[in-house]
Amino acid sequence: MTKVLITGGAGFFGINLAEKLLEKANNVILYDVNTPPKEMLDKVQYIEGDIRDSEKLKKAIRGIDVVYNAAAMVPSAGDRTTFYEVNVKGAENVGRIALNHEVQKLIHVSSSSIYDPRGALPLTEKSPLRRTGGMYEMSKCHGDLTIQKLMKEGLPATIIRPRTIIGRHRGGSFHILFDWIKEGKRVYIIGRGDNKFQMISASDLSNACITAAESNKSAGEVFNVGTDEYGTLKESIEKVIQHAGSKSKVTPLPANLAKITLRILYYTRISPVVPWHYNNMDRNFYYDTAKIKQVLGWKPKDSNQDMLIESYNWFVEHYDEFEIGHSHAQAPPGLKILNWLKKIS
């Protein structure tokens, strides 16, 4: 039986990955500062720990076959210091300790934020990385580069760079979207919403990570992952509204004015919508995923529509639980000024 450790295992994606690994009869250990849901605690071993804590991490990784590093400070949760400490130094801790303890494979879950979506599309693994931008984007980029450096030192790692992840247990900023659809409120978007916006289901991403962990072709490689079936942002949201039988309408906002307003509201701490979200919501943003298909034979199964509807259904079924979510990716962000906007929408 393979013994695996998931850092960030109590987060949205960590839970989905753990469920997939349990289906394959793995011995799963979750390492996180947050406590996993009760239904997971009966199936896995849980270690309360921070990836910045080197001594505790060493003890957790000792004897582990495969490490999945899904721990990260997400855009809505961090600041300049914590982004760097968790997404860069934390990733280095995981990679360095995994190397020293001779794990069979490390799968590092990176981010599409490391790319500049204003560049040539579709983005490939060879597209230029972001050298400027917000602290979240820069921290994820440097965390990615740190793992690449350790690969050159002999770390048997694979880097997976997912597009926006959607699926069961998804909360965070999607709590706002789903809540407004459930309540039949107007859904505001930046720009016309005619930009192509690719996502990846948590299920497909989990399968990509597990496939990479089990393959002898993946060490030292970097893979982009995203769905093959995606349309525009507006179309994706309208499909959820239609499925929900909601009275909600997608309402476009002038892009430049909306971004200026959201920037002011963010820096005055009134709005929970962060720069990474409002700066990229109106951009075309999609991958070429040919490499992982050719090298590992992985293919996505879920479309944007499939994963959004699954996520919305799960949200509705577990609506009351979100007020006590276990992580920033699960719990609803403070709505602040959005509460007022929701009332008049």
ZAVOZA-236567 format. One record per residue: x, y, z of N, C-alpha, C in turn; residue number from 0. Coordinates in steps of 0.2 Angstrom, whole numbers, plus 5000, padded with zeros to 4 digits. Layout:
- n_x,n_y,n_z,ca_x,ca_y,ca_z,c_x,c_y,c_z,k
- X,Y,Z,X,Y,Z,X,Y,Z,NUM
...
END
This chain:
- n_x,n_y,n_z,ca_x,ca_y,ca_z,c_x,c_y,c_z,k
- 5004,4994,5000,5000,5000,5000,5004,5006,5000,0
- 5003,5011,4995,5007,5017,4995,5005,5022,5000,1
- 5010,5024,5004,5009,5029,5009,5010,5036,5006,2
- 5005,5040,5007,5005,5047,5003,5004,5052,5009,3
- 5007,5058,5008,5005,5064,5012,5003,5070,5007,4
- 4997,5073,5009,4995,5079,5006,4996,5085,5010,5
- 5000,5089,5008,5000,5096,5012,4995,5100,5010,6
- 4992,5104,5014,4986,5107,5012,4980,5103,5011,7
- 4980,5097,5015,4975,5092,5014,4968,5093,5016,8
- 4967,5098,5020,4961,5100,5023,4958,5105,5018,9
- 4961,5108,5013,4958,5113,5009,4954,5110,5003,10
- 4951,5114,4999,4946,5112,4994,4949,5106,4990,11
- 4955,5108,4987,4958,5103,4982,4961,5097,4986,12
- 4964,5098,4992,4967,5093,4996,4961,5087,4997,13
- 4955,5089,4999,4950,5085,5001,4948,5081,4995,14
- 4947,5084,4989,4946,5080,4983,4951,5075,4981,15
- 4957,5077,4982,4963,5073,4980,4963,5067,4985,16
- 4962,5068,4991,4962,5063,4996,4956,5058,4994,17
- 4950,5060,4992,4945,5055,4991,4947,5051,4985,18
- 4950,5054,4980,4953,5050,4974,4958,5045,4976,19
- 4962,5047,4980,4968,5042,4983,4965,5037,4987,20
- 4960,5038,4991,4957,5033,4995,4953,5028,4991,21
- 4951,5030,4985,4948,5025,4980,4953,5020,4978,22
- 4959,5022,4978,4964,5017,4975,4968,5014,4981,23
- 4965,5014,4987,4967,5010,4993,4974,5013,4995,24
- 4975,5019,4995,4981,5022,4997,4981,5023,5005,25
- 4986,5023,5008,4987,5026,5015,4988,5033,5015,26
- 4982,5037,5017,4982,5044,5016,4983,5048,5022,27
- 4988,5053,5022,4989,5057,5028,4988,5064,5026,28
- 4984,5068,5029,4983,5075,5028,4987,5079,5033,29
- 4991,5084,5030,4995,5089,5034,4993,5096,5033,30
- 4990,5099,5038,4987,5105,5037,4986,5109,5043,31
- 4986,5116,5043,4985,5120,5049,4977,5120,5051,32
- 4973,5118,5046,4966,5117,5047,4964,5110,5048,33
- 4958,5109,5051,4956,5102,5053,4951,5100,5047,34
- 4952,5094,5044,4948,5092,5039,4941,5091,5041,35
- 4936,5090,5036,4929,5089,5038,4929,5082,5042,36
- 4924,5082,5046,4923,5076,5051,4923,5069,5047,37
- 4919,5070,5041,4919,5063,5037,4925,5061,5034,38
- 4930,5065,5034,4937,5063,5031,4941,5060,5037,39
- 4940,5063,5043,4944,5061,5049,4944,5053,5050,40
- 4938,5050,5048,4937,5043,5049,4941,5039,5044,41
- 4943,5042,5039,4946,5038,5033,4954,5039,5033,42
- 4956,5045,5036,4963,5047,5035,4967,5048,5041,43
- 4973,5049,5041,4977,5051,5047,4978,5059,5046,44
- 4977,5062,5051,4978,5070,5051,4983,5072,5055,45
- 4988,5076,5053,4993,5079,5056,4992,5087,5056,46
- 4991,5090,5062,4990,5097,5062,4997,5100,5061,47
- 4999,5104,5056,5005,5106,5055,5005,5112,5049,48
- 5011,5116,5049,5012,5121,5045,5018,5119,5040,49
- 5018,5120,5034,5023,5119,5030,5029,5123,5031,50
- 5028,5129,5035,5034,5133,5037,5038,5130,5043,51
- 5035,5125,5046,5038,5122,5052,5042,5116,5050,52
- 5048,5117,5049,5053,5112,5046,5053,5106,5050,53
- 5054,5106,5057,5054,5101,5061,5048,5096,5061,54
- 5042,5099,5061,5036,5095,5061,5035,5092,5054,55
- 5037,5096,5049,5036,5093,5042,5041,5087,5041,56
- 5047,5087,5044,5052,5082,5043,5049,5075,5046,57
- 5046,5076,5052,5043,5070,5055,5037,5067,5051,58
- 5033,5072,5048,5027,5070,5044,5029,5066,5038,59
- 5035,5069,5034,5037,5066,5028,5041,5059,5029,60
- 5044,5058,5035,5048,5053,5036,5044,5046,5034,61
- 5046,5042,5030,5043,5036,5028,5038,5036,5023,62
- 5037,5042,5020,5031,5043,5015,5034,5041,5008,63
- 5030,5038,5004,5032,5037,4997,5031,5042,4992,64
- 5025,5046,4993,5023,5051,4988,5020,5057,4992,65
- 5023,5063,4990,5020,5069,4993,5017,5073,4988,66
- 5011,5075,4990,5007,5080,4985,5007,5087,4989,67
- 5010,5091,4986,5011,5098,4989,5005,5102,4987,68
- 4999,5103,4990,4994,5107,4988,4993,5112,4993,69
- 4998,5114,4998,4997,5119,5002,4999,5126,4999,70
- 4995,5131,5000,4996,5137,4998,4992,5143,5001,71
- 4995,5149,5001,4991,5154,5004,4987,5157,4998,72
- 4980,5157,4998,4976,5159,4992,4976,5166,4992,73
- 4974,5169,4986,4973,5176,4985,4970,5180,4990,74
- 4964,5178,4992,4960,5182,4997,4962,5181,5004,75
- 4967,5177,5005,4969,5176,5012,4976,5179,5015,76
- 4980,5181,5010,4987,5182,5012,4989,5190,5012,77
- 4995,5191,5014,4998,5198,5013,5005,5197,5011,78
- 5009,5202,5010,5015,5202,5007,5020,5196,5010,79
- 5020,5197,5017,5024,5192,5021,5022,5185,5020,80
- 5015,5184,5022,5013,5177,5022,5013,5173,5015,81
- 5012,5177,5010,5012,5174,5003,5019,5172,5002,82
- 5024,5176,5004,5031,5173,5002,5033,5168,5007,83
- 5031,5168,5013,5033,5163,5018,5030,5156,5016,84
- 5023,5156,5014,5020,5150,5013,5021,5147,5006,85
- 5020,5152,5001,5020,5149,4994,5028,5149,4991,86
- 5032,5152,4994,5039,5151,4992,5043,5147,4997,87
- 5044,5150,5003,5048,5146,5008,5045,5140,5010,88
- 5038,5140,5011,5035,5133,5012,5036,5128,5007,89
- 5035,5130,5001,5036,5125,4995,5043,5123,4995,90
- 5048,5127,4997,5055,5125,4997,5056,5120,5003,91
- 5053,5121,5009,5053,5116,5014,5051,5110,5012,92
- 5045,5109,5009,5042,5103,5007,5047,5099,5002,93
- 5049,5103,4997,5054,5100,4992,5060,5098,4995,94
- 5064,5102,4999,5070,5100,5002,5070,5094,5006,95
- 5064,5094,5010,5064,5089,5015,5062,5082,5011,96
- 5058,5083,5006,5056,5077,5002,5062,5074,4999,97
- 5067,5079,4996,5073,5077,4993,5078,5073,4998,98
- 5078,5076,5004,5083,5073,5009,5080,5066,5012,99
- 5073,5065,5012,5070,5059,5014,5069,5054,5009,100
- 5072,5056,5003,5071,5051,4997,5064,5049,4996,101
- 5059,5053,4995,5053,5051,4993,5053,5049,4986,102
- 5048,5044,4984,5048,5042,4977,5046,5047,4972,103
- 5042,5052,4975,5039,5057,4970,5036,5062,4974,104
- 5037,5069,4972,5034,5074,4974,5030,5077,4969,105
- 5023,5078,4970,5019,5082,4965,5017,5089,4968,106
- 5020,5094,4964,5019,5101,4967,5013,5104,4963,107
- 5008,5106,4966,5002,5109,4963,5004,5117,4963,108
- 5005,5119,4957,5007,5126,4955,5001,5130,4954,109
- 5001,5135,4949,4995,5139,4947,4996,5142,4940,110
- 4990,5144,4937,4991,5147,4931,4992,5154,4932,111
- 4992,5157,4938,4994,5164,4940,5001,5165,4938,112
- 5005,5160,4937,5012,5162,4936,5013,5164,4929,113
- 5008,5163,4924,5009,5165,4917,5005,5172,4917,114
- 5007,5176,4912,5004,5182,4910,4999,5181,4905,115
- 4992,5182,4906,4987,5180,4901,4987,5185,4896,116
- 4991,5190,4896,4991,5195,4891,4995,5193,4885,117
- 4999,5187,4886,5004,5185,4881,5000,5181,4876,118
- 5004,5177,4872,5001,5173,4866,4997,5167,4869,119
- 4991,5166,4866,4987,5160,4868,4987,5155,4863,120
- 4986,5149,4864,4985,5146,4871,4992,5146,4874,121
- 4992,5146,4881,4998,5146,4885,5001,5139,4885,122
- 5007,5138,4884,5010,5132,4885,5015,5132,4890,123
- 5018,5126,4892,5023,5125,4897,5029,5130,4896,124
- 5030,5132,4889,5036,5136,4888,5034,5143,4887,125
- 5028,5145,4889,5026,5152,4889,5030,5156,4894,126
- 5032,5162,4893,5035,5166,4898,5032,5166,4905,127
- 5035,5166,4910,5032,5166,4917,5032,5174,4919,128
- 5027,5175,4923,5026,5182,4926,5032,5184,4930,129
- 5035,5190,4928,5040,5193,4931,5038,5199,4936,130
- 5032,5201,4934,5029,5207,4938,5022,5205,4940,131
- 5019,5209,4945,5012,5208,4946,5011,5208,4954,132
- 5005,5205,4956,5004,5205,4963,5008,5200,4967,133
- 5007,5201,4974,5012,5197,4978,5009,5189,4978,134
- 5003,5188,4977,5001,5181,4976,5004,5178,4970,135
- 5003,5181,4964,5006,5179,4958,5013,5178,4958,136
- 5017,5183,4961,5024,5182,4961,5026,5177,4966,137
- 5023,5176,4971,5024,5171,4976,5023,5164,4973,138
- 5018,5163,4969,5017,5156,4966,5022,5155,4961,139
- 5024,5160,4957,5029,5159,4952,5036,5157,4955,140
- 5038,5161,4961,5044,5159,4964,5044,5152,4967,141
- 5038,5150,4970,5037,5144,4973,5038,5138,4967,142
- 5036,5139,4961,5036,5135,4956,5044,5134,4954,143
- 5047,5140,4953,5054,5140,4951,5059,5137,4956,144
- 5057,5137,4963,5060,5134,4968,5060,5127,4967,145
- 5054,5124,4966,5054,5117,4965,5058,5115,4959,146
- 5058,5119,4953,5062,5117,4947,5069,5117,4949,147
- 5071,5122,4953,5078,5122,4956,5080,5115,4959,148
- 5076,5113,4964,5077,5107,4967,5077,5101,4963,149
- 5073,5101,4957,5073,5095,4952,5080,5094,4950,150
- 5083,5100,4948,5090,5100,4946,5095,5097,4951,151
- 5093,5097,4957,5097,5094,4962,5096,5087,4964,152
- 5091,5084,4960,5089,5077,4960,5082,5076,4963,153
- 5078,5081,4965,5072,5079,4968,5067,5076,4962,154
- 5064,5070,4963,5060,5067,4958,5053,5070,4959,155
- 5052,5076,4956,5046,5080,4956,5043,5081,4950,156
- 5036,5082,4950,5033,5085,4944,5029,5091,4946,157
- 5028,5096,4942,5025,5102,4943,5018,5102,4939,158
- 5013,5102,4942,5006,5103,4939,5003,5110,4939,159
- 5002,5113,4934,4999,5120,4934,4992,5120,4931,160
- 4988,5120,4936,4980,5120,4934,4977,5127,4932,161
- 4972,5127,4928,4968,5133,4928,4964,5133,4934,162
- 4959,5138,4934,4954,5138,4939,4951,5132,4941,163
- 4952,5130,4947,4949,5123,4950,4942,5124,4952,164
- 4938,5119,4950,4931,5119,4952,4929,5112,4954,165
- 4924,5112,4958,4922,5105,4960,4918,5105,4967,166
- 4917,5099,4969,4914,5098,4976,4918,5101,4981,167
- 4915,5104,4987,4919,5107,4992,4921,5114,4990,168
- 4920,5117,4984,4922,5123,4982,4918,5129,4985,169
- 4922,5133,4989,4918,5139,4992,4922,5145,4990,170
- 4925,5149,4994,4928,5155,4993,4925,5160,4989,171
- 4928,5162,4983,4924,5167,4979,4918,5164,4975,172
- 4918,5158,4974,4913,5155,4971,4907,5154,4976,173
- 4908,5155,4982,4902,5155,4987,4898,5161,4985,174
- 4901,5167,4983,4898,5173,4981,4893,5172,4975,175
- 4897,5169,4970,4893,5168,4964,4887,5163,4965,176
- 4888,5158,4968,4883,5153,4969,4877,5155,4973,177
- 4879,5159,4978,4874,5162,4983,4870,5167,4979,178
- 4873,5171,4975,4869,5176,4972,4864,5172,4967,179
- 4866,5167,4963,4862,5163,4959,4857,5160,4963,180
- 4858,5157,4968,4853,5154,4972,4848,5159,4975,181
- 4850,5165,4976,4845,5170,4978,4842,5174,4972,182
- 4843,5172,4966,4841,5175,4960,4843,5183,4959,183
- 4849,5184,4962,4851,5191,4961,4855,5192,4954,184
- 4856,5198,4953,4860,5200,4947,4867,5197,4948,185
- 4870,5194,4943,4877,5192,4943,4882,5197,4939,186
- 4886,5201,4943,4890,5206,4939,4896,5203,4937,187
- 4898,5205,4931,4905,5203,4928,4908,5209,4925,188
- 4915,5208,4925,4919,5214,4922,4920,5213,4915,189
- 4918,5218,4911,4918,5217,4904,4912,5214,4901,190
- 4912,5212,4895,4906,5209,4892,4905,5202,4893,191
- 4911,5198,4896,4910,5191,4897,4911,5187,4891,192
- 4914,5190,4885,4914,5186,4879,4921,5183,4879,193
- 4925,5183,4884,4932,5180,4884,4932,5173,4886,194
- 4936,5169,4882,4936,5162,4883,4940,5161,4890,195
- 4937,5157,4894,4939,5156,4901,4939,5148,4903,196
- 4945,5145,4903,4946,5138,4904,4946,5137,4912,197
- 4943,5131,4914,4944,5129,4920,4946,5122,4921,198
- 4947,5119,4927,4948,5112,4927,4945,5109,4933,199
- 4942,5103,4933,4938,5100,4938,4943,5098,4943,200
- 4941,5098,4950,4945,5095,4955,4946,5087,4954,201
- 4941,5084,4951,4942,5077,4949,4947,5076,4944,202
- 4947,5080,4938,4952,5079,4933,4959,5081,4935,203
- 4959,5086,4939,4966,5088,4942,4968,5083,4947,204
- 4964,5080,4951,4966,5074,4955,4969,5068,4951,205
- 4966,5067,4946,4968,5061,4941,4974,5063,4938,206
- 4975,5069,4936,4982,5071,4933,4988,5071,4938,207
- 4986,5073,4944,4992,5072,4949,4993,5065,4951,208
- 4988,5061,4952,4989,5054,4953,4993,5050,4947,209
- 4991,5052,4941,4994,5049,4935,5001,5051,4935,210
- 5003,5057,4937,5010,5059,4937,5014,5056,4942,211
- 5011,5055,4948,5014,5051,4953,5016,5044,4952,212
- 5011,5041,4948,5012,5034,4946,5016,5032,4940,213
- 5018,5038,4936,5022,5037,4930,5029,5038,4931,214
- 5033,5033,4927,5040,5034,4927,5043,5039,4922,215
- 5038,5042,4919,5039,5047,4913,5039,5055,4916,216
- 5036,5055,4922,5034,5062,4924,5040,5066,4928,217
- 5044,5063,4931,5049,5066,4935,5053,5071,4931,218
- 5054,5077,4934,5057,5083,4931,5053,5086,4926,219
- 5046,5085,4925,5042,5088,4920,5037,5093,4923,220
- 5035,5097,4919,5030,5102,4920,5024,5101,4916,221
- 5018,5101,4918,5012,5100,4914,5007,5105,4916,222
- 5004,5108,4910,4998,5112,4911,4992,5108,4911,223
- 4987,5109,4915,4981,5105,4915,4974,5110,4915,224
- 4970,5108,4910,4963,5112,4910,4958,5107,4906,225
- 4952,5109,4906,4947,5106,4902,4948,5107,4895,226
- 4945,5102,4891,4945,5103,4883,4939,5107,4881,227
- 4934,5107,4885,4927,5110,4884,4926,5116,4888,228
- 4927,5122,4885,4926,5128,4888,4923,5133,4883,229
- 4919,5138,4886,4917,5143,4881,4919,5150,4884,230
- 4914,5155,4884,4916,5161,4887,4914,5161,4894,231
- 4916,5166,4898,4914,5167,4905,4907,5168,4906,232
- 4904,5172,4902,4897,5173,4902,4893,5167,4901,233
- 4895,5163,4896,4891,5157,4894,4891,5152,4900,234
- 4897,5151,4903,4898,5147,4909,4893,5149,4914,235
- 4893,5155,4916,4889,5157,4922,4881,5156,4920,236
- 4880,5158,4914,4873,5157,4911,4870,5150,4912,237
- 4875,5145,4910,4873,5138,4911,4871,5136,4918,238
- 4875,5139,4923,4873,5137,4930,4866,5140,4932,239
- 4865,5147,4929,4859,5150,4931,4853,5146,4928,240
- 4854,5144,4922,4849,5140,4919,4848,5133,4922,241
- 4853,5130,4924,4852,5124,4928,4849,5125,4935,242
- 4850,5130,4938,4847,5132,4945,4840,5134,4944,243
- 4838,5136,4938,4831,5138,4938,4830,5145,4941,244
- 4836,5149,4941,4836,5155,4945,4834,5161,4940,245
- 4832,5166,4944,4830,5172,4940,4836,5177,4939,246
- 4842,5175,4941,4848,5179,4940,4849,5181,4933,247
- 4852,5186,4932,4854,5189,4925,4861,5191,4925,248
- 4865,5189,4920,4872,5191,4920,4872,5199,4918,249
- 4875,5203,4922,4876,5210,4921,4883,5212,4919,250
- 4885,5214,4913,4891,5216,4912,4893,5223,4915,251
- 4899,5225,4917,4901,5231,4919,4906,5234,4915,252
- 4907,5240,4913,4913,5243,4910,4919,5241,4913,253
- 4923,5237,4909,4929,5234,4912,4934,5239,4916,254
- 4936,5245,4912,4941,5249,4915,4938,5253,4922,255
- 4932,5255,4921,4929,5258,4927,4928,5253,4933,256
- 4926,5247,4931,4925,5242,4937,4932,5240,4940,257
- 4937,5240,4936,4943,5238,4939,4946,5244,4943,258
- 4945,5250,4941,4947,5256,4945,4944,5256,4952,259
- 4937,5255,4951,4933,5255,4957,4935,5249,4962,260
- 4936,5243,4960,4937,5237,4964,4944,5238,4967,261
- 4949,5241,4963,4955,5242,4966,4955,5247,4972,262
- 4951,5252,4971,4950,5257,4977,4947,5254,4983,263
- 4942,5250,4982,4938,5246,4987,4943,5241,4990,264
- 4947,5238,4986,4951,5233,4989,4957,5236,4994,265
- 4960,5241,4991,4965,5244,4995,4962,5248,5001,266
- 4956,5250,5001,4953,5253,5007,4950,5247,5012,267
- 4951,5241,5010,4948,5235,5014,4941,5235,5014,268
- 4937,5237,5009,4930,5237,5009,4927,5231,5006,269
- 4931,5229,5000,4929,5224,4996,4933,5218,4997,270
- 4931,5211,4996,4935,5205,4997,4937,5203,4990,271
- 4935,5207,4985,4938,5205,4978,4945,5207,4977,272
- 4949,5202,4976,4957,5204,4976,4959,5205,4969,273
- 4965,5208,4968,4968,5210,4962,4968,5204,4957,274
- 4970,5198,4959,4971,5193,4954,4964,5191,4951,275
- 4959,5192,4955,4952,5191,4952,4950,5197,4947,276
- 4950,5203,4949,4947,5208,4945,4952,5210,4939,277
- 4958,5209,4940,4963,5210,4934,4962,5205,4928,278
- 4960,5199,4930,4960,5194,4925,4953,5191,4923,279
- 4948,5194,4926,4941,5191,4925,4939,5192,4918,280
- 4941,5197,4914,4939,5199,4908,4944,5197,4902,281
- 4949,5193,4904,4954,5191,4899,4953,5184,4896,282
- 4954,5183,4890,4955,5176,4887,4961,5173,4891,283
- 4959,5167,4893,4964,5164,4898,4963,5156,4897,284
- 4968,5153,4893,4967,5146,4892,4974,5143,4890,285
- 4974,5136,4891,4980,5132,4890,4980,5128,4884,286
- 4986,5126,4881,4987,5120,4877,4989,5115,4882,287
- 4985,5109,4882,4987,5104,4886,4989,5098,4883,288
- 4992,5099,4877,4995,5093,4873,5000,5089,4876,289
- 5004,5093,4880,5010,5089,4883,5008,5084,4888,290
- 5004,5085,4892,5002,5080,4897,4998,5074,4894,291
- 4995,5075,4889,4991,5070,4885,4996,5066,4881,292
- 5001,5069,4878,5006,5065,4875,5011,5061,4879,293
- 5013,5064,4885,5018,5061,4889,5015,5056,4894,294
- 5009,5057,4897,5006,5053,4902,4999,5050,4900,295
- 4997,5052,4894,4990,5049,4892,4984,5051,4896,296
- 4985,5057,4900,4980,5060,4903,4975,5064,4899,297
- 4968,5063,4900,4964,5067,4897,4958,5070,4902,298
- 4956,5076,4901,4951,5078,4905,4944,5075,4903,299
- 4940,5074,4908,4933,5072,4907,4927,5077,4907,300
- 4929,5082,4912,4923,5087,4913,4924,5093,4909,301
- 4918,5096,4907,4918,5103,4904,4917,5108,4909,302
- 4918,5114,4907,4916,5120,4912,4909,5119,4915,303
- 4905,5117,4910,4898,5117,4912,4897,5111,4917,304
- 4900,5105,4916,4899,5100,4921,4902,5101,4928,305
- 4908,5104,4928,4911,5105,4935,4907,5111,4938,306
- 4905,5116,4935,4902,5122,4938,4895,5119,4941,307
- 4891,5115,4937,4885,5113,4940,4886,5108,4946,308
- 4891,5104,4945,4892,5099,4951,4894,5103,4957,309
- 4898,5108,4956,4900,5113,4962,4894,5116,4965,310
- 4890,5119,4960,4884,5123,4963,4879,5118,4966,311
- 4878,5112,4964,4874,5107,4967,4877,5105,4974,312
- 4883,5104,4975,4886,5103,4981,4885,5109,4986,313
- 4886,5115,4983,4885,5121,4987,4878,5121,4990,314
- 4873,5120,4986,4866,5121,4989,4865,5115,4994,315
- 4868,5109,4993,4866,5104,4998,4870,5105,5004,316
- 4875,5109,5004,4879,5110,5010,4879,5117,5012,317
- 4874,5121,5010,4874,5128,5011,4875,5130,5018,318
- 4872,5127,5023,4873,5129,5030,4880,5128,5033,319
- 4884,5124,5030,4890,5122,5033,4895,5127,5031,320
- 4894,5132,5026,4899,5136,5024,4901,5141,5029,321
- 4897,5143,5033,4898,5148,5038,4904,5146,5043,322
- 4905,5139,5043,4910,5137,5047,4915,5133,5043,323
- 4917,5135,5037,4921,5132,5033,4928,5131,5036,324
- 4932,5126,5033,4938,5124,5036,4944,5128,5033,325
- 4944,5131,5028,4949,5135,5025,4947,5141,5021,326
- 4951,5145,5019,4950,5151,5015,4947,5149,5008,327
- 4949,5143,5005,4946,5141,4999,4939,5138,5000,328
- 4937,5136,5006,4930,5134,5007,4926,5139,5010,329
- 4928,5142,5015,4924,5147,5019,4922,5153,5015,330
- 4916,5156,5016,4914,5162,5012,4919,5168,5014,331
- 4921,5172,5009,4925,5178,5011,4920,5183,5014,332
- 4923,5187,5018,4919,5193,5021,4916,5197,5015,333
- 4909,5197,5015,4906,5200,5009,4907,5208,5009,334
- 4907,5211,5015,4908,5218,5016,4903,5222,5011,335
- 4906,5226,5007,4902,5230,5003,4897,5226,4998,336
- 4899,5220,4997,4895,5216,4992,4888,5214,4996,337
- 4888,5214,5002,4881,5213,5006,4876,5218,5004,338
- 4879,5225,5003,4875,5230,5001,4873,5229,4994,339
- 4877,5228,4990,4876,5227,4983,4871,5221,4981,340
- 4872,5216,4985,4867,5210,4984,4860,5212,4986,341
- 4859,5217,4991,4852,5219,4993,4849,5223,4988,342
- 4852,5227,4984,4849,5231,4979,4849,5227,4972,343
- 4852,5221,4971,4853,5218,4965,4846,5214,4963,344
END
